[in-house]
């Protein structure tokens, strides 16, 4: 008995089917995107403006260009949905216990100090830390329940020295007037006795 071999065309077809399967040709999302690209091409050939194409097909111009470029460069596998997860994320920051204790001690000794004076004292003490990091550590310590944030003390905002902000409009020239007189200058406001 003589065996005949399978033709080259069948082998090529089987190989092509394997390649398409590996590229995701059976994936419904790939098929949907391919169909949308065909619809965009057909509508654009007929001279339909982009605004109407976007309404009919449901994808933006930028998305269609991006998909077309990926299809040209990578084939069908380029139309697979990609992860939007960030490639790198900031890991959990670990501050040294020395810096935490130093900031906590400075804040407890000077409850009105914010991040800048604390940072300046730390810098003079030999710690190499940024002002923003001091602010982050202060927020962390406040969230942990070490102490409450000191209320703001500038005039007109309430707080330690400012009293309550004046309610409603104030006449120009009065003691409670805090509107700027000229660019860069403010009048002095003192709480009424």
Buried (B, 14 or more C-beta within 10 A) or exposed (E): EEEEEEEEEEEEEEEEEEEBEEBBBEBEEBBEBBEBBEBBEEBBEEEBEEEEBBEEBEBEEEBBEEBBEBBEEEBBBBBBEEEEEEEEEEEEEEEEEEBBEBBBEBBEEEEEBBBEBBBEBBBEEEBEBEBEBBBBBBEBBBEEEBEEEBEBEEBBEBBEEBBEBBEEEBEEEEBBBBEEEEEEEEBEBEBEE
